[in-house]
Amino acid sequence: MRIVANIIIASLVAIGLNACNQQPENNKEKESEAITYEKDKQASDQSMKSTTEDVPDSEYSFGTLPYQFDDLEPYIDHKTMRLHYGKHHKGYYKKFLNAIENSDAQGRSIIEILKNVSQYSNGLRNNGGGYYNHWLFWHSLTPESGQKPGELLSTAIDDAFGSFDAFKETFNSAAASQFGSGWAWLILSDEGNLVVTSTPNQDNPVMDVSKINGMPILALDVWEHAYYLKYNNKRTSYIENFWKLVDWGKVDQRYKKAINQQEIFTP
Ligand SMILES: [Fe+2]
């Protein structure tokens, strides 16, 4: 009996010692994870800086992202953000500057150019749209997940669509059914109504070529370059996760500006 008791005590002591030995290992692991995270974060910051290093000086500012590339994880991944902002958006911006150089649009505000886009080249239409649309998209998103619209906009949404859920359903349907590349929008129409619409390519509702005109206050990019790396062909999953990232504070501000007929573009 005493032998059995001794075995049990010895086993308990061994387990205790083992746990003590593992504790520093766990701490080391946590420390190493923290260092790795910090390194990744610094690399992300650095990567953001290097992305904008070759942006030309211009009266039309490229603007910076209001968050880092990995801040929208897990819904929008670092790699997609880096390519989308650093290659696609910057590409539109640079081509917009080239297109505007020898046109009489030089010196006009981007909103003014878009409103009269039918007077200009296709290059100006596509790249001016790409420049403006992406700015609005970045400023429709926030890492502070789970926001809701403010009272003024919330009431306007209920009046226009019946409920927030009905609005979301209408928006989702516009985003999912946009054939090929394009955008989904919530706009304050020229008639003063909140309207959900979509546009192909880099068109937007500010453009005089759009089927519905108004001031966009919320934008969703449904080009494949916006989601394919993470979501492959599952556009609807990307759209569903978009709602977790909407910056309703900024959308509220744009709604108030749109009501007061103030131009909305401050990169
Ligand atoms: Fe895009």
Residues whose N, C-alpha, C, O or C-beta is under 5 A from the ligand:
A	BS01	LIG	D221 W223 A226
